[in-house]
Amino acid sequence: MAEYEWQRVAREISADIDSGRIPPGGALPSIVRLAEQYGVADHTIRRALRELRERGLIETLPHKGSYVLGDETPGQGV
């Protein structure tokens, strides 16, 4: 079965999170930068980020961006 582009992007970002390349609390690049990096449209990035949020890997804060969930995630209590 073929993989949708948003699934590929979500898989690659997830791999970066799992490997520690993007650490807990680390910010993901902006939607525009991710779209350029992966060579896809911004709506594809938004769908991939939604998938990662649903899987509990990231949190998106309004007007601040998306962050990897973990001990140092912005917005979590100290």
All heavy atoms as a GROMACS GRO file, in nm:
protein
  607
    1MET      N    1   0.084  -0.119   0.000
    1MET     CA    2   0.000   0.000   0.000
    1MET      C    3   0.088   0.125   0.000
    1MET      O    4   0.184   0.134   0.076
    1MET     CB    5  -0.091  -0.002   0.123
    1MET     CG    6  -0.181   0.117   0.133
    1MET     SD    7  -0.290   0.100   0.277
    1MET     CE    8  -0.428   0.191   0.219
    2ALA      N    9   0.056   0.218  -0.085
    2ALA     CA   10   0.134   0.341  -0.097
    2ALA      C   11   0.118   0.427   0.027
    2ALA      O   12   0.014   0.426   0.093
    2ALA     CB   13   0.090   0.418  -0.220
    3GLU      N   14   0.222   0.504   0.056
    3GLU     CA   15   0.222   0.593   0.172
    3GLU      C   16   0.190   0.734   0.124
    3GLU      O   17   0.248   0.781   0.026
    3GLU     CB   18   0.360   0.586   0.236
    3GLU     CG   19   0.375   0.666   0.360
    3GLU     CD   20   0.514   0.649   0.422
    3GLU    OE1   21   0.615   0.667   0.351
    3GLU    OE2   22   0.520   0.617   0.541
    4TYR      N   23   0.100   0.802   0.193
    4TYR     CA   24   0.071   0.942   0.162
    4TYR      C   25   0.190   1.027   0.203
    4TYR      O   26   0.267   0.990   0.294
    4TYR     CB   27  -0.053   0.990   0.237
    4TYR     CG   28  -0.182   0.929   0.189
    4TYR    CD1   29  -0.248   0.834   0.266
    4TYR    CD2   30  -0.237   0.966   0.066
    4TYR    CE1   31  -0.368   0.779   0.222
    4TYR    CE2   32  -0.356   0.911   0.021
    4TYR     CZ   33  -0.420   0.817   0.100
    4TYR     OH   34  -0.538   0.761   0.056
    5GLU      N   35   0.205   1.142   0.139
    5GLU     CA   36   0.315   1.232   0.172
    5GLU      C   37   0.313   1.274   0.319
    5GLU      O   38   0.417   1.279   0.384
    5GLU     CB   39   0.313   1.356   0.081
    5GLU     CG   40   0.364   1.329  -0.058
    5GLU     CD   41   0.510   1.289  -0.061
    5GLU    OE1   42   0.595   1.367  -0.016
    5GLU    OE2   43   0.539   1.177  -0.108
    6TRP      N   44   0.194   1.302   0.375
    6TRP     CA   45   0.188   1.344   0.515
    6TRP      C   46   0.235   1.232   0.606
    6TRP      O   47   0.294   1.257   0.711
    6TRP     CB   48   0.049   1.394   0.554
    6TRP     CG   49  -0.060   1.292   0.553
    6TRP    CD1   50  -0.148   1.265   0.451
    6TRP    CD2   51  -0.095   1.201   0.658
    6TRP    NE1   52  -0.234   1.164   0.486
    6TRP    CE2   53  -0.204   1.122   0.613
    6TRP    CE3   54  -0.045   1.178   0.787
    6TRP    CZ2   55  -0.263   1.024   0.692
    6TRP    CZ3   56  -0.104   1.080   0.864
    6TRP    CH2   57  -0.211   1.004   0.818
    7GLN      N   58   0.212   1.107   0.566
    7GLN     CA   59   0.257   0.992   0.646
    7GLN      C   60   0.409   0.981   0.642
    7GLN      O   61   0.472   0.953   0.745
    7GLN     CB   62   0.193   0.863   0.595
    7GLN     CG   63   0.045   0.855   0.622
    7GLN     CD   64  -0.020   0.736   0.555
    7GLN    OE1   65   0.005   0.708   0.439
    7GLN    NE2   66  -0.103   0.665   0.630
    8ARG      N   67   0.466   1.006   0.526
    8ARG     CA   68   0.612   1.003   0.512
    8ARG      C   69   0.675   1.111   0.600
    8ARG      O   70   0.770   1.084   0.674
    8ARG     CB   71   0.654   1.024   0.366
    8ARG     CG   72   0.806   1.032   0.347
    8ARG     CD   73   0.844   1.064   0.204
    8ARG     NE   74   0.799   1.195   0.160
    8ARG     CZ   75   0.868   1.308   0.179
    8ARG    NH1   76   0.982   1.307   0.244
    8ARG    NH2   77   0.821   1.423   0.133
    9VAL      N   78   0.620   1.231   0.593
    9VAL     CA   79   0.673   1.342   0.672
    9VAL      C   80   0.660   1.311   0.822
    9VAL      O   81   0.756   1.328   0.898
    9VAL     CB   82   0.602   1.474   0.635
    9VAL    CG1   83   0.641   1.585   0.731
    9VAL    CG2   84   0.634   1.513   0.491
   10ALA      N   85   0.544   1.263   0.864
   10ALA     CA   86   0.523   1.228   1.005
   10ALA      C   87   0.621   1.120   1.048
   10ALA      O   88   0.678   1.127   1.158
   10ALA     CB   89   0.379   1.184   1.028
   11ARG      N   90   0.642   1.021   0.962
   11ARG     CA   91   0.736   0.913   0.995
   11ARG      C   92   0.878   0.966   1.010
   11ARG      O   93   0.950   0.930   1.104
   11ARG     CB   94   0.730   0.806   0.885
   11ARG     CG   95   0.825   0.690   0.907
   11ARG     CD   96   0.812   0.580   0.802
   11ARG     NE   97   0.796   0.626   0.665
   11ARG     CZ   98   0.896   0.667   0.588
   11ARG    NH1   99   1.019   0.672   0.634
   11ARG    NH2  100   0.872   0.705   0.463
   12GLU      N  101   0.919   1.056   0.921
   12GLU     CA  102   1.055   1.110   0.927
   12GLU      C  103   1.074   1.200   1.049
   12GLU      O  104   1.179   1.195   1.114
   12GLU     CB  105   1.089   1.181   0.797
   12GLU     CG  106   1.102   1.083   0.681
   12GLU     CD  107   1.142   1.149   0.550
   12GLU    OE1  108   1.193   1.263   0.553
   12GLU    OE2  109   1.123   1.085   0.446
   13ILE      N  110   0.975   1.282   1.080
   13ILE     CA  111   0.986   1.367   1.200
   13ILE      C  112   0.986   1.280   1.325
   13ILE      O  113   1.064   1.303   1.418
   13ILE     CB  114   0.872   1.472   1.204
   13ILE    CG1  115   0.888   1.571   1.089
   13ILE    CG2  116   0.873   1.545   1.338
   13ILE    CD1  117   0.772   1.667   1.073
   14SER      N  118   0.902   1.178   1.327
   14SER     CA  119   0.897   1.085   1.439
   14SER      C  120   1.032   1.017   1.459
   14SER      O  121   1.079   1.000   1.573
   14SER     CB  122   0.788   0.981   1.415
   14SER     OG  123   0.785   0.887   1.519
   15ALA      N  124   1.098   0.980   1.350
   15ALA     CA  125   1.230   0.917   1.358
   15ALA      C  126   1.332   1.015   1.416
   15ALA      O  127   1.418   0.975   1.496
   15ALA     CB  128   1.274   0.869   1.220
   16ASP      N  129   1.321   1.143   1.380
   16ASP     CA  130   1.411   1.244   1.436
   16ASP      C  131   1.388   1.261   1.586
   16ASP      O  132   1.482   1.281   1.662
   16ASP     CB  133   1.392   1.379   1.366
   16ASP     CG  134   1.452   1.382   1.225
   16ASP    OD1  135   1.535   1.294   1.193
   16ASP    OD2  136   1.416   1.472   1.149
   17ILE      N  137   1.264   1.250   1.628
   17ILE     CA  138   1.231   1.259   1.770
   17ILE      C  139   1.284   1.136   1.843
   17ILE      O  140   1.351   1.146   1.946
   17ILE     CB  141   1.079   1.274   1.790
   17ILE    CG1  142   1.032   1.410   1.738
   17ILE    CG2  143   1.042   1.257   1.938
   17ILE    CD1  144   0.882   1.426   1.728
   18ASP      N  145   1.259   1.017   1.788
   18ASP     CA  146   1.302   0.892   1.850
   18ASP      C  147   1.454   0.884   1.863
   18ASP      O  148   1.506   0.831   1.961
   18ASP     CB  149   1.252   0.770   1.772
   18ASP     CG  150   1.102   0.751   1.782
   18ASP    OD1  151   1.039   0.810   1.874
   18ASP    OD2  152   1.046   0.679   1.698
   19SER      N  153   1.526   0.938   1.764
   19SER     CA  154   1.672   0.932   1.765
   19SER      C  155   1.734   1.038   1.857
   19SER      O  156   1.853   1.033   1.883
   19SER     CB  157   1.726   0.951   1.624
   19SER     OG  158   1.709   1.086   1.583
   20GLY      N  159   1.652   1.133   1.902
   20GLY     CA  160   1.704   1.241   1.986
   20GLY      C  161   1.754   1.360   1.905
   20GLY      O  162   1.802   1.458   1.960
   21ARG      N  163   1.744   1.351   1.773
   21ARG     CA  164   1.786   1.464   1.688
   21ARG      C  165   1.704   1.588   1.723
   21ARG      O  166   1.755   1.699   1.720
   21ARG     CB  167   1.770   1.428   1.541
   21ARG     CG  168   1.821   1.533   1.448
   21ARG     CD  169   1.835   1.479   1.305
   21ARG     NE  170   1.883   1.583   1.218
   21ARG     CZ  171   1.806   1.652   1.134
   21ARG    NH1  172   1.679   1.623   1.123
   21ARG    NH2  173   1.857   1.746   1.059
   22ILE      N  174   1.577   1.568   1.754
   22ILE     CA  175   1.493   1.674   1.809
   22ILE      C  176   1.460   1.629   1.952
   22ILE      O  177   1.380   1.537   1.970
   22ILE     CB  178   1.364   1.696   1.728
   22ILE    CG1  179   1.394   1.715   1.580
   22ILE    CG2  180   1.288   1.818   1.782
   22ILE    CD1  181   1.270   1.720   1.492
   23PRO      N  182   1.522   1.688   2.052
   23PRO     CA  183   1.507   1.640   2.190
   23PRO      C  184   1.376   1.684   2.255
   23PRO      O  185   1.308   1.774   2.204
   23PRO     CB  186   1.627   1.705   2.261
   23PRO     CG  187   1.648   1.832   2.186
   23PRO     CD  188   1.616   1.800   2.042
   24PRO      N  189   1.342   1.624   2.369
   24PRO     CA  190   1.223   1.669   2.444
   24PRO      C  191   1.232   1.818   2.472
   24PRO      O  192   1.338   1.867   2.512
   24PRO     CB  193   1.229   1.587   2.574
   24PRO     CG  194   1.305   1.465   2.536
   24PRO     CD  195   1.407   1.511   2.434
   25GLY      N  196   1.125   1.888   2.445
   25GLY     CA  197   1.123   2.032   2.463
   25GLY      C  198   1.174   2.108   2.343
   25GLY      O  199   1.162   2.230   2.335
   26GLY      N  200   1.233   2.036   2.248
   26GLY     CA  201   1.288   2.099   2.129
   26GLY      C  202   1.178   2.147   2.036
   26GLY      O  203   1.073   2.085   2.023
   27ALA      N  204   1.205   2.259   1.972
   27ALA     CA  205   1.109   2.317   1.878
   27ALA      C  206   1.128   2.258   1.740
   27ALA      O  207   1.241   2.238   1.695
   27ALA     CB  208   1.127   2.468   1.872
   28LEU      N  209   1.017   2.230   1.674
   28LEU     CA  210   1.021   2.192   1.534
   28LEU      C  211   1.032   2.319   1.451
   28LEU      O  212   0.987   2.426   1.494
   28LEU     CB  213   0.893   2.118   1.495
   28LEU     CG  214   0.890   1.966   1.516
   28LEU    CD1  215   0.909   1.930   1.661
   28LEU    CD2  216   0.763   1.909   1.462
   29PRO      N  217   1.091   2.309   1.332
   29PRO     CA  218   1.093   2.426   1.244
   29PRO      C  219   0.950   2.471   1.211
   29PRO      O  220   0.854   2.395   1.229
   29PRO     CB  221   1.164   2.375   1.119
   29PRO     CG  222   1.244   2.257   1.166
   29PRO     CD  223   1.161   2.195   1.275
   30SER      N  224   0.936   2.591   1.160
   30SER     CA  225   0.805   2.643   1.123
   30SER      C  226   0.745   2.559   1.010
   30SER      O  227   0.815   2.484   0.941
   30SER     CB  228   0.818   2.788   1.076
   30SER     OG  229   0.886   2.792   0.950
   31ILE      N  230   0.615   2.575   0.992
   31ILE     CA  231   0.545   2.502   0.886
   31ILE      C  232   0.607   2.534   0.750
   31ILE      O  233   0.629   2.445   0.668
   31ILE     CB  234   0.394   2.533   0.889
   31ILE    CG1  235   0.333   2.466   1.013
   31ILE    CG2  236   0.325   2.486   0.761
   31ILE    CD1  237   0.188   2.501   1.038
   32VAL      N  238   0.639   2.660   0.727
   32VAL     CA  239   0.698   2.700   0.599
   32VAL      C  240   0.833   2.632   0.579
   32VAL      O  241   0.862   2.577   0.472
   32VAL     CB  242   0.712   2.854   0.591
   32VAL    CG1  243   0.792   2.896   0.469
   32VAL    CG2  244   0.575   2.919   0.590
   33ARG      N  245   0.916   2.631   0.682
   33ARG     CA  246   1.048   2.567   0.671
   33ARG      C  247   1.036   2.416   0.653
   33ARG      O  248   1.111   2.356   0.575
   33ARG     CB  249   1.134   2.599   0.793
   33ARG     CG  250   1.184   2.740   0.791
   33ARG     CD  251   1.286   2.760   0.901
   33ARG     NE  252   1.322   2.899   0.911
   33ARG     CZ  253   1.436   2.949   0.865
   33ARG    NH1  254   1.523   2.870   0.806
   33ARG    NH2  255   1.461   3.076   0.880
   34LEU      N  256   0.942   2.353   0.726
   34LEU     CA  257   0.923   2.209   0.709
   34LEU      C  258   0.875   2.178   0.568
   34LEU      O  259   0.920   2.080   0.507
   34LEU     CB  260   0.823   2.157   0.812
   34LEU     CG  261   0.874   2.145   0.955
   34LEU    CD1  262   0.759   2.115   1.051
   34LEU    CD2  263   0.982   2.038   0.966
   35ALA      N  264   0.785   2.260   0.514
   35ALA     CA  265   0.736   2.239   0.378
   35ALA      C  266   0.852   2.248   0.278
   35ALA      O  267   0.861   2.166   0.185
   35ALA     CB  268   0.627   2.341   0.345
   36GLU      N  269   0.940   2.344   0.297
   36GLU     CA  270   1.057   2.357   0.209
   36GLU      C  271   1.150   2.237   0.226
   36GLU      O  272   1.199   2.181   0.128
   36GLU     CB  273   1.132   2.487   0.240
   36GLU     CG  274   1.058   2.611   0.201
   36GLU     CD  275   1.124   2.738   0.250
   36GLU    OE1  276   1.227   2.731   0.323
   36GLU    OE2  277   1.073   2.847   0.217
   37GLN      N  278   1.174   2.197   0.351
   37GLN     CA  279   1.264   2.086   0.380
   37GLN      C  280   1.217   1.956   0.318
   37GLN      O  281   1.297   1.881   0.262
   37GLN     CB  282   1.276   2.070   0.531
   37GLN     CG  283   1.364   1.956   0.576
   37GLN     CD  284   1.371   1.945   0.728
   37GLN    OE1  285   1.346   2.039   0.800
   37GLN    NE2  286   1.404   1.826   0.775
   38TYR      N  287   1.088   1.929   0.327
   38TYR     CA  288   1.034   1.803   0.276
   38TYR      C  289   0.980   1.812   0.134
   38TYR      O  290   0.937   1.712   0.077
   38TYR     CB  291   0.926   1.749   0.371
   38TYR     CG  292   0.986   1.702   0.501
   38TYR    CD1  293   0.980   1.780   0.616
   38TYR    CD2  294   1.050   1.578   0.510
   38TYR    CE1  295   1.036   1.737   0.735
   38TYR    CE2  296   1.107   1.535   0.628
   38TYR     CZ  297   1.099   1.615   0.740
   38TYR     OH  298   1.156   1.572   0.857
   39GLY      N  299   0.979   1.932   0.077
   39GLY     CA  300   0.933   1.950  -0.060
   39GLY      C  301   0.785   1.922  -0.080
   39GLY      O  302   0.745   1.863  -0.180
   40VAL      N  303   0.704   1.965   0.020
   40VAL     CA  304   0.560   1.943   0.014
   40VAL      C  305   0.486   2.073   0.044
   40VAL      O  306   0.546   2.172   0.085
   40VAL     CB  307   0.516   1.833   0.115
   40VAL    CG1  308   0.580   1.699   0.080
   40VAL    CG2  309   0.548   1.873   0.258
   41ALA      N  310   0.355   2.071   0.027
   41ALA     CA  311   0.272   2.188   0.055
   41ALA      C  312   0.252   2.203   0.206
   41ALA      O  313   0.263   2.106   0.282
   41ALA     CB  314   0.137   2.174  -0.014
   42ASP      N  315   0.219   2.324   0.248
   42ASP     CA  316   0.202   2.349   0.392
   42ASP      C  317   0.086   2.268   0.450
   42ASP      O  318   0.092   2.227   0.566
   42ASP     CB  319   0.189   2.498   0.424
   42ASP     CG  320   0.070   2.564   0.360
   42ASP    OD1  321   0.010   2.509   0.266
   42ASP    OD2  322   0.034   2.675   0.405
   43HIS      N  323  -0.019   2.241   0.372
   43HIS     CA  324  -0.129   2.161   0.427
   43HIS      C  325  -0.084   2.017   0.454
   43HIS      O  326  -0.137   1.951   0.543
   43HIS     CB  327  -0.255   2.167   0.338
   43HIS     CG  328  -0.242   2.096   0.207
   43HIS    ND1  329  -0.194   2.158   0.095
   43HIS    CD2  330  -0.269   1.968   0.173
   43HIS    CE1  331  -0.192   2.071  -0.005
   43HIS    NE2  332  -0.237   1.955   0.040
   44THR      N  333   0.014   1.969   0.379
   44THR     CA  334   0.070   1.836   0.404
   44THR      C  335   0.143   1.834   0.539
   44THR      O  336   0.129   1.740   0.617
   44THR     CB  337   0.165   1.795   0.290
   44THR    OG1  338   0.093   1.798   0.167
   44THR    CG2  339   0.226   1.658   0.313
   45ILE      N  340   0.217   1.941   0.567
   45ILE     CA  341   0.287   1.953   0.696
   45ILE      C  342   0.186   1.962   0.809
   45ILE      O  343   0.202   1.895   0.912
   45ILE     CB  344   0.380   2.076   0.696
   45ILE    CG1  345   0.491   2.062   0.591
   45ILE    CG2  346   0.438   2.100   0.836
   45ILE    CD1  347   0.583   1.943   0.611
   46ARG      N  348   0.081   2.040   0.790
   46ARG     CA  349  -0.021   2.052   0.895
   46ARG      C  350  -0.084   1.916   0.926
   46ARG      O  351  -0.109   1.883   1.042
   46ARG     CB  352  -0.129   2.152   0.854
   46ARG     CG  353  -0.081   2.294   0.850
   46ARG     CD  354  -0.192   2.389   0.801
   46ARG     NE  355  -0.138   2.516   0.761
   46ARG     CZ  356  -0.105   2.614   0.844
   46ARG    NH1  357  -0.120   2.596   0.973
   46ARG    NH2  358  -0.056   2.728   0.801
   47ARG      N  359  -0.107   1.835   0.825
   47ARG     CA  360  -0.165   1.702   0.846
   47ARG      C  361  -0.066   1.612   0.919
   47ARG      O  362  -0.104   1.536   1.008
   47ARG     CB  363  -0.208   1.641   0.711
   47ARG     CG  364  -0.267   1.502   0.723
   47ARG     CD  365  -0.393   1.502   0.809
   47ARG     NE  366  -0.445   1.368   0.830
   47ARG     CZ  367  -0.416   1.288   0.934
   47ARG    NH1  368  -0.332   1.328   1.026
   47ARG    NH2  369  -0.470   1.169   0.943
   48ALA      N  370   0.060   1.619   0.883
   48ALA     CA  371   0.162   1.539   0.951
   48ALA      C  372   0.175   1.580   1.097
   48ALA      O  373   0.183   1.494   1.186
   48ALA     CB  374   0.297   1.555   0.880
   49LEU      N  375   0.172   1.711   1.124
   49LEU     CA  376   0.180   1.758   1.262
   49LEU      C  377   0.058   1.715   1.343
   49LEU      O  378   0.070   1.680   1.461
   49LEU     CB  379   0.197   1.910   1.267
   49LEU     CG  380   0.327   1.965   1.208
   49LEU    CD1  381   0.330   2.117   1.216
   49LEU    CD2  382   0.450   1.905   1.275
   50ARG      N  383  -0.059   1.716   1.280
   50ARG     CA  384  -0.180   1.668   1.349
   50ARG      C  385  -0.162   1.522   1.390
   50ARG      O  386  -0.196   1.483   1.502
   50ARG     CB  387  -0.302   1.686   1.260
   50ARG     CG  388  -0.432   1.648   1.333
   50ARG     CD  389  -0.554   1.686   1.254
   50ARG     NE  390  -0.575   1.589   1.148
   50ARG     CZ  391  -0.633   1.615   1.032
   50ARG    NH1  392  -0.677   1.736   1.005
   50ARG    NH2  393  -0.650   1.521   0.943
   51GLU      N  394  -0.107   1.442   1.301
   51GLU     CA  395  -0.082   1.301   1.332
   51GLU      C  396   0.013   1.287   1.451
   51GLU      O  397  -0.011   1.207   1.541
   51GLU     CB  398  -0.024   1.230   1.209
   51GLU     CG  399   0.026   1.090   1.234
   51GLU     CD  400  -0.084   0.989   1.264
   51GLU    OE1  401  -0.202   1.017   1.236
   51GLU    OE2  402  -0.051   0.882   1.315
   52LEU      N  403   0.118   1.366   1.452
   52LEU     CA  404   0.215   1.359   1.561
   52LEU      C  405   0.154   1.406   1.694
   52LEU      O  406   0.184   1.349   1.799
   52LEU     CB  407   0.339   1.442   1.528
   52LEU     CG  408   0.420   1.390   1.408
   52LEU    CD1  409   0.528   1.490   1.370
   52LEU    CD2  410   0.479   1.253   1.436
   53ARG      N  411   0.064   1.504   1.687
   53ARG     CA  412  -0.008   1.549   1.809
   53ARG      C  413  -0.099   1.437   1.859
   53ARG      O  414  -0.103   1.409   1.979
   53ARG     CB  415  -0.091   1.674   1.780
   53ARG     CG  416  -0.013   1.802   1.787
   53ARG     CD  417  -0.103   1.924   1.790
   53ARG     NE  418  -0.194   1.931   1.677
   53ARG     CZ  419  -0.164   1.983   1.559
   53ARG    NH1  420  -0.046   2.035   1.537
   53ARG    NH2  421  -0.253   1.986   1.463
   54GLU      N  422  -0.171   1.373   1.768
   54GLU     CA  423  -0.263   1.265   1.805
   54GLU      C  424  -0.187   1.147   1.867
   54GLU      O  425  -0.240   1.078   1.953
   54GLU     CB  426  -0.344   1.219   1.684
   54GLU     CG  427  -0.446   1.322   1.640
   54GLU     CD  428  -0.516   1.286   1.508
   54GLU    OE1  429  -0.481   1.182   1.446
   54GLU    OE2  430  -0.604   1.363   1.466
   55ARG      N  431  -0.063   1.127   1.825
   55ARG     CA  432   0.020   1.019   1.880
   55ARG      C  433   0.090   1.061   2.010
   55ARG      O  434   0.158   0.980   2.071
   55ARG     CB  435   0.123   0.976   1.776
   55ARG     CG  436   0.058   0.902   1.661
   55ARG     CD  437   0.149   0.872   1.545
   55ARG     NE  438   0.282   0.829   1.581
   55ARG     CZ  439   0.383   0.826   1.496
   55ARG    NH1  440   0.367   0.865   1.371
   55ARG    NH2  441   0.503   0.786   1.535
   56GLY      N  442   0.071   1.186   2.050
   56GLY     CA  443   0.129   1.233   2.175
   56GLY      C  444   0.277   1.264   2.168
   56GLY      O  445   0.344   1.270   2.271
   57LEU      N  446   0.329   1.287   2.047
   57LEU     CA  447   0.471   1.316   2.032
   57LEU      C  448   0.504   1.464   2.041
   57LEU      O  449   0.615   1.500   2.082
   57LEU     CB  450   0.524   1.260   1.900
   57LEU     CG  451   0.520   1.108   1.886
   57LEU    CD1  452   0.566   1.067   1.747
   57LEU    CD2  453   0.606   1.044   1.992
   58ILE      N  454   0.411   1.547   1.998
   58ILE     CA  455   0.436   1.692   1.999
   58ILE      C  456   0.316   1.766   2.056
   58ILE      O  457   0.206   1.710   2.069
   58ILE     CB  458   0.466   1.746   1.857
   58ILE    CG1  459   0.343   1.736   1.766
   58ILE    CG2  460   0.588   1.678   1.797
   58ILE    CD1  461   0.356   1.813   1.636
   59GLU      N  462   0.342   1.891   2.088
   59GLU     CA  463   0.238   1.984   2.132
   59GLU      C  464   0.254   2.110   2.048
   59GLU      O  465   0.367   2.153   2.025
   59GLU     CB  466   0.257   2.015   2.280
   59GLU     CG  467   0.164   2.121   2.334
   59GLU     CD  468   0.189   2.152   2.480
   59GLU    OE1  469   0.305   2.144   2.524
   59GLU    OE2  470   0.092   2.184   2.548
   60THR      N  471   0.144   2.166   2.002
   60THR     CA  472   0.149   2.290   1.926
   60THR      C  473   0.087   2.400   2.011
   60THR      O  474  -0.027   2.387   2.056
   60THR     CB  475   0.076   2.276   1.791
   60THR    OG1  476   0.138   2.171   1.716
   60THR    CG2  477   0.082   2.407   1.712
   61LEU      N  478   0.164   2.504   2.032
   61LEU     CA  479   0.119   2.618   2.111
   61LEU      C  480   0.086   2.733   2.016
   61LEU      O  481   0.168   2.768   1.931
   61LEU     CB  482   0.228   2.661   2.210
   61LEU     CG  483   0.274   2.553   2.307
   61LEU    CD1  484   0.393   2.602   2.389
   61LEU    CD2  485   0.160   2.510   2.397
   62PRO      N  486  -0.033   2.793   2.030
   62PRO     CA  487  -0.072   2.902   1.941
   62PRO      C  488   0.032   3.013   1.938
   62PRO      O  489   0.081   3.056   2.043
   62PRO     CB  490  -0.204   2.952   2.000
   62PRO     CG  491  -0.257   2.836   2.077
   62PRO     CD  492  -0.135   2.763   2.129
   63HIS      N  493   0.069   3.057   1.821
   63HIS     CA  494   0.163   3.166   1.797
   63HIS      C  495   0.304   3.139   1.848
   63HIS      O  496   0.385   3.229   1.856
   63HIS     CB  497   0.112   3.298   1.857
   63HIS     CG  498  -0.027   3.332   1.815
   63HIS    ND1  499  -0.058   3.369   1.687
   63HIS    CD2  500  -0.143   3.330   1.883
   63HIS    CE1  501  -0.189   3.391   1.678
   63HIS    NE2  502  -0.243   3.367   1.796
   64LYS      N  503   0.332   3.013   1.886
   64LYS     CA  504   0.466   2.980   1.937
   64LYS      C  505   0.531   2.867   1.858
   64LYS      O  506   0.651   2.860   1.848
   64LYS     CB  507   0.460   2.943   2.084
   64LYS     CG  508   0.421   3.060   2.170
   64LYS     CD  509   0.440   3.032   2.315
   64LYS     CE  510   0.392   3.152   2.391
   64LYS     NZ  511   0.477   3.188   2.500
   65GLY      N  512   0.451   2.773   1.807
   65GLY     CA  513   0.508   2.664   1.730
   65GLY      C  514   0.481   2.529   1.792
   65GLY      O  515   0.405   2.516   1.887
   66SER      N  516   0.548   2.428   1.736
   66SER     CA  517   0.531   2.291   1.782
   66SER      C  518   0.657   2.245   1.852
   66SER      O  519   0.769   2.273   1.808
   66SER     CB  520   0.502   2.199   1.663
   66SER     OG  521   0.378   2.233   1.605
   67TYR      N  522   0.637   2.172   1.962
   67TYR     CA  523   0.747   2.127   2.046
   67TYR      C  524   0.732   1.978   2.076
   67TYR      O  525   0.621   1.928   2.091
   67TYR     CB  526   0.747   2.204   2.180
   67TYR     CG  527   0.769   2.351   2.161
   67TYR    CD1  528   0.662   2.436   2.134
   67TYR    CD2  529   0.896   2.405   2.167
   67TYR    CE1  530   0.682   2.571   2.114
   67TYR    CE2  531   0.918   2.540   2.147
   67TYR     CZ  532   0.810   2.623   2.121
   67TYR     OH  533   0.830   2.757   2.100
   68VAL      N  534   0.846   1.912   2.090
   68VAL     CA  535   0.847   1.770   2.126
   68VAL      C  536   0.808   1.759   2.273
   68VAL      O  537   0.860   1.832   2.358
   68VAL     CB  538   0.986   1.709   2.103
   68VAL    CG1  539   0.989   1.564   2.149
   68VAL    CG2  540   1.024   1.719   1.956
   69LEU      N  541   0.714   1.670   2.301
   69LEU     CA  542   0.673   1.651   2.440
   69LEU      C  543   0.782   1.578   2.518
   69LEU      O  544   0.851   1.493   2.465
   69LEU     CB  545   0.543   1.570   2.446
   69LEU     CG  546   0.420   1.646   2.402
   69LEU    CD1  547   0.298   1.555   2.398
   69LEU    CD2  548   0.392   1.763   2.495
   70GLY      N  549   0.795   1.618   2.642
   70GLY     CA  550   0.896   1.558   2.729
   70GLY      C  551   0.915   1.645   2.851
   70GLY      O  552   0.838   1.738   2.876
   71ASP      N  553   1.021   1.619   2.926
   71ASP     CA  554   1.047   1.687   3.051
   71ASP      C  555   1.060   1.838   3.039
   71ASP      O  556   1.027   1.911   3.131
   71ASP     CB  557   1.175   1.633   3.115
   71ASP     CG  558   1.160   1.486   3.153
   71ASP    OD1  559   1.045   1.440   3.167
   71ASP    OD2  560   1.264   1.420   3.167
   72GLU      N  561   1.109   1.885   2.924
   72GLU     CA  562   1.135   2.028   2.909
   72GLU      C  563   1.038   2.098   2.816
   72GLU      O  564   1.067   2.205   2.765
   72GLU     CB  565   1.278   2.046   2.858
   72GLU     CG  566   1.381   1.982   2.948
   72GLU     CD  567   1.518   1.980   2.884
   72GLU    OE1  568   1.542   2.059   2.792
   72GLU    OE2  569   1.600   1.899   2.927
   73THR      N  570   0.921   2.039   2.793
   73THR     CA  571   0.826   2.095   2.697
   73THR      C  572   0.768   2.226   2.748
   73THR      O  573   0.719   2.233   2.860
   73THR     CB  574   0.711   1.996   2.670
   73THR    OG1  575   0.768   1.875   2.621
   73THR    CG2  576   0.615   2.051   2.567
   74PRO      N  577   0.774   2.334   2.665
   74PRO     CA  578   0.711   2.459   2.705
   74PRO      C  579   0.562   2.439   2.732
   74PRO      O  580   0.496   2.360   2.665
   74PRO     CB  581   0.731   2.549   2.582
   74PRO     CG  582   0.845   2.489   2.510
   74PRO     CD  583   0.837   2.340   2.537
   75GLY      N  584   0.512   2.507   2.830
   75GLY     CA  585   0.369   2.499   2.861
   75GLY      C  586   0.338   2.398   2.967
   75GLY      O  587   0.227   2.396   3.020
   76GLN      N  588   0.432   2.313   3.004
   76GLN     CA  589   0.409   2.216   3.111
   76GLN      C  590   0.451   2.278   3.243
   76GLN      O  591   0.542   2.360   3.249
   76GLN     CB  592   0.488   2.088   3.088
   76GLN     CG  593   0.435   2.006   2.973
   76GLN     CD  594   0.507   1.872   2.963
   76GLN    OE1  595   0.612   1.852   3.020
   76GLN    NE2  596   0.448   1.782   2.887
   77GLY      N  597   0.386   2.236   3.348
   77GLY     CA  598   0.416   2.288   3.481
   77GLY      C  599   0.556   2.248   3.527
   77GLY      O  600   0.613   2.152   3.481
   78VAL      N  601   0.612   2.328   3.616
   78VAL     CA  602   0.748   2.302   3.666
   78VAL      C  603   0.741   2.218   3.789
   78VAL      O  604   0.659   2.228   3.871
   78VAL     CB  605   0.820   2.436   3.696
   78VAL    CG1  606   0.958   2.408   3.753
   78VAL    CG2  607   0.828   2.520   3.573
   0.00000   0.00000   0.00000
